[in-house]
Amino acid sequence: MRLNQFISSSGFCSRRKADALIKEGKVTVNGQLIALGQVIDEGDRVEVDGQRIAAKQRDIYVMLNKPRGIICTAASHIGGNIIDFVNYPERIFPVGRLDKDSEGLILLTNDGSIVNELLLEENNHEKDYLVTVDKKITAIFIEDMAKGVDIYNPRKKDYTRTKPCKVVQIDDYCFKITLSQGLNRQIRRMCRRFQYTVTRLQRVRMKELQLGTLAIGEWRALSEEEVAKLK
């Protein structure tokens, strides 16, 4: 197994982060600094900054219906973090994020190798959201949202055009939107361009995973079939 895959599969970090740690000279195998692409054998002692990385015993995949107020971070010093909320007996971390005021489907796992597959924008994985806004929805609003919206990107200090997407009106105040990209607070910022304010935002699908009837604040393990579809 390649060294970066071993580190990520242990749940320590993503494969990309593992590559960065190796480049920074923070990873040793049997006490020796190692280059990118190194293949390790069973029984090799892998350490990151002196901390031994143990081989993972099993893959864990948990779906949570995240409530509002919970923060999608594994940082234990942040109050309301998702790890303390789930209180799973083994180390897991969230894949991607929902902002604090949003709710719905989020995946937690110890499988670092799956993170890039699910999050890389070029993989075009779809996510469905139910969105409730503060005033009546019009046909032109639905049409304009679907075409793509220019939203301000504070990091680039410029506007970014969102990709065309599917938008379906549910009732006077609610619509479903299907995205294949994940810009920061994208849906809220898209709505704001048309003077709408989001009052509720819930993710109900991620790739083939469906939130279904899972209650807010509850979590469950994925089935073998669901895991296979993820991969």
MDAnalysis code that builds the backbone (N, CA, C; Angstrom):
import MDAnalysis as mda
import numpy as np

u = mda.Universe.empty(693, n_residues=231, atom_resindex=np.repeat(np.arange(231), 3), trajectory=True)
u.add_TopologyAttr("name", ["N", "CA", "C"] * 231)
u.add_TopologyAttr("resid", np.arange(1, 232))
u.add_TopologyAttr("resname", ["MET", "ARG", "LEU", "ASN", "GLN", "PHE", "ILE", "SER", "SER", "SER", "GLY", "PHE", "CYS", "SER", "ARG", "ARG", "LYS", "ALA", "ASP", "ALA", "LEU", "ILE", "LYS", "GLU", "GLY", "LYS", "VAL", "THR", "VAL", "ASN", "GLY", "GLN", "LEU", "ILE", "ALA", "LEU", "GLY", "GLN", "VAL", "ILE", "ASP", "GLU", "GLY", "ASP", "ARG", "VAL", "GLU", "VAL", "ASP", "GLY", "GLN", "ARG", "ILE", "ALA", "ALA", "LYS", "GLN", "ARG", "ASP", "ILE", "TYR", "VAL", "MET", "LEU", "ASN", "LYS", "PRO", "ARG", "GLY", "ILE", "ILE", "CYS", "THR", "ALA", "ALA", "SER", "HIS", "ILE", "GLY", "GLY", "ASN", "ILE", "ILE", "ASP", "PHE", "VAL", "ASN", "TYR", "PRO", "GLU", "ARG", "ILE", "PHE", "PRO", "VAL", "GLY", "ARG", "LEU", "ASP", "LYS", "ASP", "SER", "GLU", "GLY", "LEU", "ILE", "LEU", "LEU", "THR", "ASN", "ASP", "GLY", "SER", "ILE", "VAL", "ASN", "GLU", "LEU", "LEU", "LEU", "GLU", "GLU", "ASN", "ASN", "HIS", "GLU", "LYS", "ASP", "TYR", "LEU", "VAL", "THR", "VAL", "ASP", "LYS", "LYS", "ILE", "THR", "ALA", "ILE", "PHE", "ILE", "GLU", "ASP", "MET", "ALA", "LYS", "GLY", "VAL", "ASP", "ILE", "TYR", "ASN", "PRO", "ARG", "LYS", "LYS", "ASP", "TYR", "THR", "ARG", "THR", "LYS", "PRO", "CYS", "LYS", "VAL", "VAL", "GLN", "ILE", "ASP", "ASP", "TYR", "CYS", "PHE", "LYS", "ILE", "THR", "LEU", "SER", "GLN", "GLY", "LEU", "ASN", "ARG", "GLN", "ILE", "ARG", "ARG", "MET", "CYS", "ARG", "ARG", "PHE", "GLN", "TYR", "THR", "VAL", "THR", "ARG", "LEU", "GLN", "ARG", "VAL", "ARG", "MET", "LYS", "GLU", "LEU", "GLN", "LEU", "GLY", "THR", "LEU", "ALA", "ILE", "GLY", "GLU", "TRP", "ARG", "ALA", "LEU", "SER", "GLU", "GLU", "GLU", "VAL", "ALA", "LYS", "LEU", "LYS"])
u.atoms.positions = np.array([
    [0.848, -1.196, 0.000],
    [0.000, 0.000, 0.000],
    [0.885, 1.247, 0.000],
    [0.472, 2.246, -0.779],
    [1.224, 3.496, -0.785],
    [1.063, 4.207, 0.554],
    [2.109, 4.942, 0.926],
    [2.149, 5.582, 2.230],
    [0.988, 6.557, 2.428],
    [0.708, 7.389, 1.424],
    [-0.376, 8.358, 1.583],
    [-1.733, 7.676, 1.743],
    [-1.917, 6.550, 1.056],
    [-3.164, 5.799, 1.189],
    [-3.290, 5.194, 2.582],
    [-2.172, 4.695, 3.112],
    [-2.193, 4.119, 4.456],
    [-2.587, 5.179, 5.490],
    [-1.990, 6.370, 5.371],
    [-2.290, 7.432, 6.336],
    [-3.749, 7.852, 6.237],
    [-4.237, 8.053, 5.012],
    [-5.625, 8.495, 4.852],
    [-6.611, 7.411, 5.265],
    [-6.315, 6.162, 4.957],
    [-7.231, 5.075, 5.315],
    [-7.286, 4.844, 6.815],
    [-6.262, 5.318, 7.538],
    [-6.281, 5.199, 8.993],
    [-7.264, 6.173, 9.621],
    [-7.714, 7.181, 8.825],
    [-8.602, 8.210, 9.338],
    [-7.870, 9.421, 9.878],
    [-6.534, 9.427, 9.764],
    [-5.755, 10.536, 10.317],
    [-6.017, 11.833, 9.553],
    [-6.077, 11.733, 8.219],
    [-6.322, 12.916, 7.390],
    [-6.618, 12.441, 5.973],
    [-6.904, 13.382, 5.074],
    [-7.145, 13.045, 3.678],
    [-5.836, 12.651, 2.988],
    [-5.959, 12.048, 1.823],
    [-4.765, 11.660, 1.070],
    [-3.980, 12.893, 0.625],
    [-4.685, 13.940, 0.252],
    [-4.012, 15.180, -0.154],
    [-3.212, 15.768, 1.002],
    [-3.825, 15.782, 2.199],
    [-3.121, 16.289, 3.372],
    [-1.924, 15.397, 3.702],
    [-2.084, 14.076, 3.520],
    [-0.975, 13.153, 3.769],
    [0.203, 13.470, 2.851],
    [-0.083, 13.754, 1.577],
    [0.980, 14.129, 0.639],
    [1.716, 15.378, 1.120],
    [0.945, 16.350, 1.622],
    [1.561, 17.591, 2.111],
    [2.458, 17.313, 3.314],
    [2.002, 16.460, 4.211],
    [2.796, 16.121, 5.397],
    [4.091, 15.406, 5.003],
    [4.012, 14.535, 3.998],
    [5.207, 13.821, 3.523],
    [6.197, 14.822, 2.922],
    [5.692, 15.741, 2.096],
    [6.557, 16.757, 1.485],
    [7.240, 17.628, 2.539],
    [6.528, 17.887, 3.641],
    [7.060, 18.741, 4.704],
    [8.051, 18.007, 5.607],
    [8.274, 16.720, 5.325],
    [9.228, 15.941, 6.121],
    [8.719, 15.585, 7.504],
    [7.405, 15.483, 7.640],
    [6.819, 15.182, 8.948],
    [6.464, 13.707, 9.112],
    [6.711, 12.913, 8.067],
    [6.330, 11.500, 8.097],
    [7.581, 10.626, 8.046],
    [7.645, 9.656, 8.932],
    [8.734, 8.674, 8.908],
    [8.168, 7.265, 8.833],
    [8.930, 6.382, 8.225],
    [8.611, 4.954, 8.197],
    [9.796, 4.214, 8.780],
    [9.563, 3.539, 9.874],
    [10.632, 2.837, 10.606],
    [11.775, 3.793, 10.960],
    [11.385, 5.024, 11.319],
    [12.356, 6.021, 11.774],
    [13.045, 6.797, 10.678],
    [12.716, 6.515, 9.409],
    [13.383, 7.179, 8.289],
    [12.410, 8.092, 7.540],
    [12.906, 9.287, 7.131],
    [12.099, 10.158, 6.297],
    [11.836, 9.486, 4.960],
    [10.647, 9.733, 4.433],
    [10.192, 9.008, 3.251],
    [9.754, 9.989, 2.168],
    [9.929, 9.596, 0.900],
    [9.520, 10.430, -0.225],
    [8.102, 10.073, -0.669],
    [7.504, 10.975, -1.433],
    [6.179, 10.711, -1.993],
    [6.207, 9.439, -2.848],
    [5.097, 8.704, -2.810],
    [4.977, 7.507, -3.634],
    [5.531, 6.255, -2.996],
    [6.086, 6.376, -1.785],
    [6.667, 5.219, -1.110],
    [5.603, 4.155, -0.835],
    [5.947, 2.914, -1.082],
    [5.084, 1.778, -0.753],
    [5.566, 1.179, 0.558],
    [4.642, 0.915, 1.467],
    [5.026, 0.345, 2.753],
    [4.493, -1.077, 2.880],
    [5.119, -1.821, 3.768],
    [4.740, -3.206, 4.001],
    [4.010, -3.343, 5.333],
    [3.296, -4.434, 5.464],
    [2.616, -4.714, 6.725],
    [3.652, -4.800, 7.854],
    [3.373, -4.145, 8.943],
    [4.287, -4.155, 10.085],
    [5.221, -2.968, 10.130],
    [5.304, -2.185, 9.034],
    [6.121, -0.970, 9.064],
    [5.553, 0.017, 10.078],
    [6.438, 0.740, 10.756],
    [6.019, 1.720, 11.749],
    [5.958, 3.103, 11.100],
    [4.760, 3.631, 10.972],
    [4.533, 4.933, 10.343],
    [4.227, 5.950, 11.428],
    [4.934, 7.096, 11.379],
    [4.712, 8.147, 12.368],
    [4.574, 9.498, 11.664],
    [3.680, 10.339, 12.180],
    [3.525, 11.719, 11.724],
    [3.823, 12.624, 12.911],
    [4.896, 13.400, 12.785],
    [5.334, 14.257, 13.901],
    [5.501, 13.452, 15.189],
    [6.010, 12.240, 15.040],
    [6.253, 11.403, 16.209],
    [5.060, 10.624, 16.698],
    [3.887, 10.860, 16.101],
    [2.673, 10.130, 16.500],
    [2.495, 8.919, 15.599],
    [2.428, 7.748, 16.204],
    [2.293, 6.532, 15.405],
    [0.902, 6.442, 14.791],
    [0.861, 6.071, 13.516],
    [-0.395, 5.895, 12.794],
    [-0.707, 4.406, 12.752],
    [-1.815, 4.049, 13.367],
    [-2.205, 2.636, 13.422],
    [-3.076, 2.292, 12.216],
    [-2.923, 1.065, 11.743],
    [-3.765, 0.592, 10.648],
    [-5.221, 0.568, 11.107],
    [-6.099, 1.013, 10.251],
    [-7.522, 1.047, 10.583],
    [-8.078, -0.372, 10.612],
    [-8.906, -0.638, 11.605],
    [-9.476, -1.969, 11.744],
    [-10.677, -2.179, 10.826],
    [-11.484, -1.143, 10.627],
    [-12.656, -1.280, 9.771],
    [-13.075, 0.099, 9.277],
    [-13.758, 0.111, 8.140],
    [-14.292, 1.360, 7.604],
    [-15.633, 1.662, 8.264],
    [-15.813, 2.936, 8.599],
    [-17.055, 3.385, 9.231],
    [-17.676, 4.451, 8.343],
    [-18.977, 4.320, 8.079],
    [-19.708, 5.301, 7.294],
    [-21.027, 5.579, 8.010],
    [-21.199, 6.819, 8.431],
    [-22.374, 7.210, 9.205],
    [-23.073, 8.377, 8.514],
    [-24.389, 8.289, 8.365],
    [-25.188, 9.389, 7.843],
    [-25.899, 10.075, 9.006],
    [-25.752, 11.388, 9.088],
    [-26.406, 12.189, 10.121],
    [-27.373, 13.162, 9.476],
    [-28.549, 13.337, 10.098],
    [-29.441, 14.433, 9.731],
    [-29.095, 15.585, 10.664],
    [-28.169, 16.424, 10.215],
    [-27.621, 17.475, 11.068],
    [-28.676, 18.528, 11.398],
    [-28.833, 18.855, 12.674],
    [-29.725, 19.959, 13.037],
    [-29.028, 21.302, 12.921],
    [-29.797, 22.348, 12.942],
    [-29.224, 23.692, 12.991],
    [-28.411, 23.860, 14.269],
    [-27.390, 24.690, 14.169],
    [-26.584, 25.009, 15.345],
    [-25.362, 24.138, 15.520],
    [-25.289, 23.027, 14.801],
    [-24.130, 22.137, 14.890],
    [-23.122, 22.536, 13.816],
    [-21.843, 22.589, 14.208],
    [-20.784, 23.040, 13.312],
    [-20.030, 21.835, 12.760],
    [-19.844, 21.800, 11.449],
    [-19.199, 20.655, 10.788],
    [-17.686, 20.766, 10.884],
    [-17.179, 20.528, 12.066],
    [-15.737, 20.518, 12.293],
    [-15.393, 19.390, 13.252],
    [-14.185, 18.861, 13.093],
    [-13.690, 17.841, 14.018],
    [-12.855, 18.469, 15.132],
    [-12.750, 19.797, 15.144],
    [-11.958, 20.492, 16.163],
    [-12.679, 20.437, 17.511],
    [-12.094, 19.739, 18.462],
    [-12.761, 19.496, 19.737],
    [-12.917, 20.752, 20.588],
    [-12.090, 21.775, 20.340],
    [-12.164, 22.987, 21.156],
    [-13.295, 23.916, 20.735],
    [-13.970, 23.617, 19.611],
    [-15.071, 24.448, 19.145],
    [-16.384, 23.895, 19.684],
    [-17.101, 24.708, 20.416],
    [-18.371, 24.279, 20.980],
    [-19.390, 23.969, 19.903],
    [-20.208, 22.936, 20.124],
    [-21.219, 22.553, 19.153],
    [-20.665, 21.831, 17.952],
    [-19.436, 21.276, 18.079],
    [-18.859, 20.568, 16.927],
    [-19.586, 19.249, 16.688],
    [-19.553, 18.812, 15.439],
    [-20.334, 17.660, 15.009],
    [-19.855, 16.349, 15.638],
    [-18.570, 16.270, 15.971],
    [-18.027, 15.041, 16.556],
    [-18.593, 14.820, 17.963],
    [-18.606, 15.863, 18.763],
    [-19.196, 15.738, 20.103],
    [-20.685, 15.446, 20.014],
    [-21.355, 16.042, 19.027],
    [-22.799, 15.827, 18.894],
    [-23.115, 14.363, 18.586],
    [-22.409, 13.781, 17.631],
    [-22.665, 12.383, 17.259],
    [-22.203, 11.440, 18.368],
    [-21.054, 11.777, 18.992],
    [-20.512, 10.980, 20.105],
    [-20.307, 9.526, 19.706],
    [-19.704, 9.330, 18.531],
    [-19.434, 7.975, 18.050],
    [-18.237, 7.409, 18.814],
    [-18.245, 6.118, 19.156],
    [-17.166, 5.571, 19.989],
    [-15.808, 5.454, 19.313],
    [-15.758, 5.586, 17.982],
    [-14.486, 5.526, 17.264],
    [-14.272, 6.841, 16.512],
    [-13.008, 7.075, 16.108],
    [-12.670, 8.341, 15.453],
    [-13.272, 8.405, 14.061],
    [-14.095, 9.430, 13.809],
    [-14.647, 9.703, 12.490],
    [-14.575, 11.213, 12.249],
    [-14.783, 11.627, 11.014],
    [-14.742, 13.047, 10.677],
    [-15.797, 13.314, 9.598],
    [-16.281, 14.559, 9.492],
    [-17.294, 14.873, 8.482],
    [-16.684, 15.012, 7.096],
    [-17.434, 14.593, 6.087],
    [-17.028, 14.753, 4.696],
    [-17.741, 15.987, 4.150],
    [-16.986, 17.035, 3.884],
    [-17.601, 18.283, 3.456],
    [-18.239, 18.973, 4.647],
    [-19.174, 19.869, 4.355],
    [-19.778, 20.626, 5.430],
    [-21.161, 21.129, 5.044],
    [-21.952, 21.402, 6.058],
    [-23.158, 22.206, 5.955],
    [-22.946, 23.362, 6.925],
    [-23.319, 24.572, 6.541],
    [-23.069, 25.678, 7.460],
    [-23.924, 25.537, 8.721],
    [-23.582, 26.300, 9.724],
    [-24.193, 26.167, 11.049],
    [-25.703, 26.287, 11.012],
    [-26.228, 27.144, 10.148],
    [-27.667, 27.392, 10.103],
    [-28.420, 26.423, 9.198],
    [-27.696, 25.519, 8.528],
    [-28.325, 24.554, 7.630],
    [-28.466, 23.203, 8.315],
    [-29.297, 22.360, 7.726],
    [-29.535, 21.037, 8.304],
    [-29.560, 19.999, 7.197],
    [-29.639, 18.740, 7.607],
    [-29.799, 17.687, 6.617],
    [-28.636, 16.719, 6.549],
    [-28.527, 16.061, 5.413],
    [-27.640, 14.915, 5.227],
    [-26.171, 15.332, 5.227],
    [-25.416, 14.702, 6.093],
    [-23.957, 14.818, 6.044],
    [-23.359, 13.465, 6.401],
    [-22.281, 13.119, 5.730],
    [-21.609, 11.840, 5.930],
    [-20.424, 12.025, 6.859],
    [-20.261, 11.089, 7.791],
    [-19.066, 11.029, 8.641],
    [-18.422, 9.662, 8.448],
    [-17.096, 9.631, 8.445],
    [-16.383, 8.397, 8.134],
    [-14.998, 8.420, 8.747],
    [-14.322, 7.291, 8.711],
    [-12.898, 7.228, 9.030],
    [-12.092, 6.877, 7.778],
    [-12.758, 6.893, 6.625],
    [-12.149, 6.509, 5.355],
    [-11.687, 7.756, 4.607],
    [-10.450, 8.149, 4.833],
    [-9.920, 9.339, 4.181],
    [-9.821, 9.210, 2.678],
    [-9.765, 7.976, 2.170],
    [-9.589, 7.773, 0.733],
    [-10.829, 8.149, -0.066],
    [-11.978, 8.292, 0.608],
    [-13.215, 8.577, -0.117],
    [-13.487, 10.075, -0.229],
    [-12.742, 10.872, 0.525],
    [-13.036, 12.304, 0.611],
    [-12.912, 12.991, -0.738],
    [-11.782, 12.816, -1.415],
    [-11.587, 13.470, -2.712],
    [-12.618, 13.019, -3.733],
    [-12.953, 11.735, -3.706],
    [-13.944, 11.205, -4.645],
    [-15.272, 11.935, -4.496],
    [-15.673, 12.230, -3.275],
    [-16.973, 12.845, -3.035],
    [-16.960, 14.359, -3.190],
    [-15.827, 14.994, -2.922],
    [-15.811, 16.447, -2.845],
    [-15.245, 17.161, -4.063],
    [-14.428, 16.495, -4.871],
    [-13.844, 17.177, -6.026],
    [-14.937, 17.621, -6.994],
    [-14.932, 18.910, -7.316],
    [-15.994, 19.469, -8.153],
    [-16.046, 18.820, -9.524],
    [-14.874, 18.435, -10.062],
    [-14.860, 17.863, -11.407],
    [-15.552, 16.504, -11.484],
    [-15.820, 15.888, -10.327],
    [-16.542, 14.616, -10.342],
    [-18.040, 14.799, -10.537],
    [-18.501, 16.044, -10.407],
    [-19.892, 16.404, -10.724],
    [-20.936, 15.595, -9.958],
    [-20.648, 15.303, -8.696],
    [-21.635, 14.590, -7.890],
    [-22.759, 15.542, -7.495],
    [-23.989, 15.106, -7.700],
    [-25.138, 15.956, -7.422],
    [-25.550, 15.900, -5.955],
    [-26.067, 17.041, -5.479],
    [-26.646, 17.146, -4.145],
    [-27.959, 17.895, -4.269],
    [-29.000, 17.378, -3.594],
    [-30.312, 18.016, -3.599],
    [-30.554, 18.751, -2.288],
    [-31.135, 19.948, -2.394],
    [-31.464, 20.750, -1.217],
    [-32.907, 21.226, -1.309],
    [-33.612, 21.205, -0.176],
    [-34.913, 21.842, -0.066],
    [-34.695, 23.207, 0.570],
    [-35.192, 24.243, -0.073],
    [-34.921, 25.614, 0.357],
    [-36.232, 26.355, 0.577],
    [-36.388, 26.937, 1.762],
    [-37.539, 27.775, 2.069],
    [-37.070, 29.224, 2.161],
    [-37.826, 30.122, 1.529],
    [-37.443, 31.539, 1.491],
    [-38.531, 32.405, 2.125],
    [-38.216, 33.687, 2.293],
    [-39.058, 34.577, 3.093],
    [-40.200, 35.241, 2.342],
    [-40.277, 35.060, 1.022],
    [-41.399, 35.642, 0.277],
    [-41.754, 34.740, -0.896],
    [-42.888, 35.003, -1.516],
    [-43.405, 34.114, -2.545],
    [-42.443, 33.990, -3.726],
    [-42.314, 32.774, -4.176],
    [-41.436, 32.457, -5.296],
    [-42.156, 32.760, -6.605],
    [-41.403, 33.311, -7.552],
    [-41.957, 33.585, -8.880],
    [-41.308, 32.669, -9.914],
    [-41.968, 32.551, -11.054],
    [-41.432, 31.719, -12.132],
    [-40.099, 32.264, -12.635],
    [-39.972, 33.595, -12.700],
    [-38.729, 34.180, -13.195],
    [-37.586, 33.928, -12.218],
    [-37.882, 33.906, -10.905],
    [-36.849, 33.586, -9.904],
    [-36.318, 32.169, -10.128],
    [-37.225, 31.206, -10.318],
    [-36.813, 29.818, -10.566],
    [-35.976, 29.731, -11.836],
    [-36.418, 30.419, -12.873],
    [-35.707, 30.393, -14.157],
    [-34.311, 30.997, -14.027],
    [-34.216, 32.138, -13.348],
    [-32.921, 32.810, -13.208],
    [-31.963, 32.014, -12.325],
    [-32.470, 31.401, -11.275],
    [-31.616, 30.571, -10.416],
    [-31.035, 29.400, -11.210],
    [-31.858, 28.803, -12.078],
    [-31.417, 27.639, -12.853],
    [-30.359, 27.995, -13.883],
    [-30.393, 29.221, -14.388],
    [-29.438, 29.630, -15.432],
    [-28.020, 29.794, -14.899],
    [-27.896, 30.070, -13.603],
    [-26.606, 30.415, -13.016],
    [-26.638, 31.852, -12.540],
    [-25.930, 32.122, -11.447],
    [-26.007, 33.412, -10.790],
    [-24.594, 33.930, -10.523],
    [-24.382, 35.213, -10.726],
    [-23.105, 35.839, -10.376],
    [-23.116, 36.171, -8.885],
    [-22.268, 35.496, -8.116],
    [-22.190, 35.757, -6.687],
    [-20.772, 36.194, -6.331],
    [-20.673, 37.058, -5.349],
    [-19.366, 37.615, -4.984],
    [-18.552, 36.593, -4.207],
    [-17.303, 36.423, -4.622],
    [-16.371, 35.516, -3.956],
    [-15.379, 36.368, -3.164],
    [-15.532, 36.431, -1.823],
    [-14.662, 37.312, -1.033],
    [-13.193, 36.900, -1.064],
    [-12.914, 35.620, -1.295],
    [-11.517, 35.182, -1.364],
    [-10.842, 35.701, -2.626],
    [-11.554, 35.610, -3.750],
    [-11.002, 36.073, -5.016],
    [-11.243, 37.560, -5.237],
    [-12.111, 38.142, -4.391],
    [-12.507, 39.547, -4.524],
    [-13.021, 39.812, -5.931],
    [-13.862, 38.911, -6.385],
    [-14.447, 39.004, -7.716],
    [-15.734, 38.181, -7.716],
    [-16.482, 38.267, -8.806],
    [-17.720, 37.509, -8.920],
    [-17.460, 36.155, -9.586],
    [-18.183, 35.138, -9.118],
    [-18.123, 33.793, -9.685],
    [-19.498, 33.439, -10.220],
    [-19.541, 32.910, -11.422],
    [-20.809, 32.478, -12.021],
    [-21.084, 31.033, -11.618],
    [-22.212, 30.801, -10.966],
    [-22.552, 29.433, -10.590],
    [-22.955, 28.647, -11.831],
    [-22.794, 27.339, -11.764],
    [-23.142, 26.479, -12.889],
    [-24.663, 26.417, -13.064],
    [-25.128, 26.280, -14.298],
    [-26.563, 26.022, -14.490],
    [-26.974, 24.784, -13.692],
    [-28.185, 24.797, -13.163],
    [-28.624, 23.699, -12.300],
    [-30.124, 23.514, -12.431],
    [-30.602, 22.432, -11.863],
    [-32.031, 22.125, -11.886],
    [-32.692, 22.729, -10.655],
    [-33.764, 23.500, -10.875],
    [-34.516, 24.116, -9.783],
    [-35.999, 23.832, -10.015],
    [-36.661, 23.279, -9.012],
    [-38.071, 22.910, -9.122],
    [-38.843, 23.534, -7.962],
    [-39.903, 24.268, -8.272],
    [-40.712, 24.881, -7.222],
    [-41.571, 23.813, -6.546],
    [-41.613, 23.835, -5.201],
    [-42.407, 22.888, -4.424],
    [-43.736, 23.523, -4.028],
    [-43.689, 24.733, -3.487],
    [-44.895, 25.487, -3.155],
    [-44.556, 26.975, -3.213],
    [-45.395, 27.817, -2.628],
    [-45.189, 29.266, -2.748],
    [-43.858, 29.737, -2.170],
    [-43.340, 29.014, -1.163],
    [-42.152, 29.482, -0.456],
    [-40.992, 28.484, -0.467],
    [-41.166, 27.365, -1.122],
    [-40.139, 26.309, -1.068],
    [-39.811, 25.812, -2.469],
    [-38.509, 25.540, -2.710],
    [-38.077, 24.936, -3.966],
    [-36.978, 23.914, -3.688],
    [-36.766, 23.044, -4.652],
    [-35.660, 22.073, -4.582],
    [-34.635, 22.458, -5.623],
    [-33.362, 22.458, -5.222],
    [-32.273, 22.801, -6.135],
    [-31.249, 21.674, -6.119],
    [-30.741, 21.325, -7.301],
    [-29.744, 20.273, -7.454],
    [-28.434, 20.906, -7.903],
    [-27.403, 20.764, -7.073],
    [-26.105, 21.362, -7.362],
    [-25.046, 20.290, -7.574],
    [-24.045, 20.629, -8.397],
    [-22.883, 19.757, -8.559],
    [-21.606, 20.500, -8.187],
    [-21.766, 21.658, -7.522],
    [-20.622, 22.400, -7.018],
    [-20.954, 22.839, -5.601],
    [-19.946, 23.300, -4.879],
    [-20.158, 23.623, -3.472],
    [-19.440, 24.883, -3.048],
    [-19.823, 26.009, -3.610],
    [-19.234, 27.275, -3.190],
    [-19.727, 27.630, -1.786],
    [-18.955, 28.415, -1.083],
    [-19.298, 28.779, 0.287],
    [-20.658, 29.479, 0.350],
    [-21.582, 28.935, 1.144],
    [-22.929, 29.485, 1.334],
    [-23.587, 29.809, -0.012],
    [-23.396, 28.912, -0.959],
    [-23.789, 29.174, -2.344],
    [-25.277, 29.469, -2.496],
    [-26.132, 28.624, -1.951],
    [-27.569, 28.793, -2.161],
    [-28.060, 30.083, -1.514],
    [-27.601, 30.370, -0.323],
    [-28.010, 31.604, 0.354],
    [-27.585, 32.837, -0.451],
    [-26.392, 32.782, -0.988],
    [-25.881, 33.925, -1.754],
    [-26.593, 34.050, -3.102],
    [-26.932, 32.909, -3.717],
    [-27.706, 32.942, -4.960],
    [-29.065, 33.594, -4.723],
    [-29.742, 33.192, -3.665],
    [-31.061, 33.763, -3.357],
    [-30.965, 35.254, -3.064],
    [-29.927, 35.640, -2.366],
    [-29.766, 37.043, -1.975],
    [-29.634, 37.953, -3.201],
    [-29.093, 37.428, -4.291],
    [-28.961, 38.234, -5.519],
    [-30.325, 38.678, -6.048],
    [-31.380, 37.925, -5.669],
    [-32.727, 38.257, -6.141],
    [-33.619, 38.752, -4.998],
    [-32.968, 39.236, -3.930],
    [-33.655, 39.819, -2.768],
    [-34.539, 38.803, -2.033],
    [-34.103, 37.535, -2.038],
    [-34.753, 36.509, -1.224],
    [-33.816, 36.130, -0.085],
    [-34.390, 35.854, 1.070],
    [-33.613, 35.390, 2.218],
    [-34.019, 33.958, 2.551],
    [-33.041, 33.087, 2.684],
    [-33.308, 31.686, 3.026],
    [-33.668, 31.594, 4.503],
    [-34.819, 30.970, 4.792],
    [-35.232, 30.762, 6.184],
    [-35.026, 29.325, 6.644],
    [-34.935, 28.407, 5.696],
    [-34.596, 27.018, 6.031],
    [-33.886, 26.386, 4.846],
    [-32.807, 25.654, 5.131],
    [-32.023, 24.994, 4.086],
    [-31.685, 23.586, 4.558],
    [-32.137, 22.600, 3.793],
    [-31.959, 21.199, 4.184],
    [-31.419, 20.390, 3.009],
    [-30.279, 19.710, 3.209],
    [-29.776, 18.802, 2.177],
    [-30.460, 17.446, 2.346],
    [-31.017, 16.944, 1.243],
    [-31.773, 15.690, 1.320],
    [-31.162, 14.564, 0.491],
    [-30.172, 14.892, -0.350],
    [-29.500, 13.851, -1.145],
    [-28.067, 14.257, -1.395],
    [-27.165, 13.273, -1.384],
    [-25.778, 13.457, -1.776],
    [-25.365, 12.245, -2.598],
    [-25.149, 12.461, -3.889],
    [-24.892, 11.369, -4.814],
    [-26.067, 10.396, -4.747],
    [-25.844, 9.119, -4.405],
    [-26.954, 8.170, -4.317],
    [-27.545, 8.072, -2.911],
    [-26.963, 8.803, -1.955],
    [-27.469, 8.742, -0.580],
    [-28.702, 9.617, -0.427],
    [-29.772, 9.052, 0.112],
    [-30.998, 9.781, 0.356],
    [-31.217, 9.915, 1.864],
    [-31.595, 11.127, 2.303],
    [-31.865, 11.333, 3.721],
    [-33.063, 10.523, 4.177],
    [-34.068, 10.436, 3.340],
    [-35.243, 9.635, 3.653],
    [-35.964, 10.116, 4.898],
    [-36.334, 9.174, 5.768],
    [-37.122, 9.486, 6.964],
    [-36.268, 9.653, 8.217],
    [-34.956, 9.728, 8.053],
    [-34.079, 9.893, 9.213],
    [-34.416, 11.209, 9.912],
    [-34.713, 11.127, 11.207],
    [-35.161, 12.301, 11.955],
    [-34.015, 13.274, 12.197],
    [-34.350, 14.555, 12.353],
    [-33.341, 15.564, 12.652],
    [-32.618, 15.208, 13.951],
    [-31.281, 15.223, 13.891],
    [-30.465, 14.903, 15.055],
    [-30.136, 13.431, 15.197],
    [-30.733, 12.586, 14.347],
    [-30.462, 11.149, 14.399],
    [-29.412, 10.762, 13.357],
    [-28.713, 9.642, 13.608],
    [-27.753, 9.130, 12.648],
    [-27.896, 7.624, 12.539],
    [-27.388, 7.080, 11.433],
    [-27.389, 5.632, 11.223],
    [-26.192, 5.247, 10.388],
    [-25.784, 3.994, 10.499],
    [-24.710, 3.467, 9.661],
    [-25.243, 3.203, 8.254],
    [-24.397, 3.415, 7.251],
    [-24.790, 3.102, 5.887],
    [-24.827, 1.596, 5.676],
    [-25.697, 1.178, 4.780],
    [-25.739, -0.229, 4.404],
    [-24.582, -0.548, 3.462],
    [-24.291, -1.821, 3.288],
    [-23.227, -2.221, 2.362],
    [-23.536, -1.748, 0.942],
    [-24.817, -1.790, 0.568],
    [-25.225, -1.343, -0.764],
    [-24.971, 0.154, -0.931],
    [-25.273, 0.936, 0.090],
    [-25.039, 2.383, 0.013],
    [-23.556, 2.692, -0.078],
    [-22.724, 1.990, 0.670],
    [-21.297, 2.200, 0.621],
    [-20.759, 1.881, -0.773],
    [-21.241, 0.780, -1.354],
    [-20.801, 0.386, -2.695],
    [-21.141, 1.460, -3.718],
    [-22.308, 2.070, -3.589],
    [-22.708, 3.130, -4.527],
    [-21.847, 4.380, -4.351],
    [-21.468, 4.665, -3.104],
    [-20.600, 5.815, -2.865],
    [-19.279, 5.681, -3.594],
    [-18.761, 4.476, -3.637],
    [-17.431, 4.229, -4.196],
    [-17.478, 3.983, -5.702],
])
